[in-house]
Amino acid sequence: MGIAGAPVQVRNANAAHVEKRSGPFMSSSLPVAGFAVIEAADLAEAIDMVSRTPCAVAHGVVEVWPLETP
């Protein structure tokens, strides 16, 4: 499938502004709510896609972990 690249945290509270931070969201009192594998042309497209998900818009955080072909 691939090798995981560097993660990016994506937030878009109230669909007002997309915020990106490098690195994983390692410490949280919230459990992982799920995961999805998406296909995107590049990291920018993946960030755009996930920034519109309910979790990113509802003051949550979505992590994007790019899969790179070895």
N, C-alpha and C positions, 0 to 999 in steps of 0.2 A: 504494500500500500504506500509506503513512503516513510521518511524520517521526519519527526516533528521539528519544525523550526522554532524560532523565538516567538513566544506568545505576545498578544496585544490585548489589553482590556478595552472594551468599547462601552460607553454609556451615552445615552441620548435622553436625558430627563425631560419628560413632557414633550418630546419631539422638538425641543427648542434648539439644541446645540449638540453636535457629536463631539464627544471628548474621547481622546485616545491616550493610553498610557502603555509604555513598554513594560513587559514582565507579567508574570502570572498573579492572580488574585489569591494568594496562598492562605491568608488568615481571614477567616470569616466565621461568624456564628451560624451562617446559613448553610444548609447542605447543598450539594450539587443537584440542580433541578432536572438535569438531563443533558443530552448532547445530540448533535446532529453533524453529519458529514455533508458538506455542501461543495458544489463545484463552482469555481470562480476563475476568471482569467488571471487574476493577480490578487495580492493582499488588499489593495485599495478597493477592488470590487467586492471582496469578501466583507470588508469593514462596512461598506455602504449597505450591503444586504443585511447584515446582522444589526445595524444601527436602527433598523425599522421594526425589529422584533418586539413583542410585548415586554419582555424582560428588560431590554435596553431602554425602552421608553418609560417604564414604570419604576424609575429610580434604582434599577438593578444594574448588574454588570454582565456582559457577555464576553467570554474569552475567545479569541481567534487564535488557533494553533495551526499555522500553515504546515501542510505535508509536502515535503520536498522529495523529488525522485532521486534515489541514490545514484 
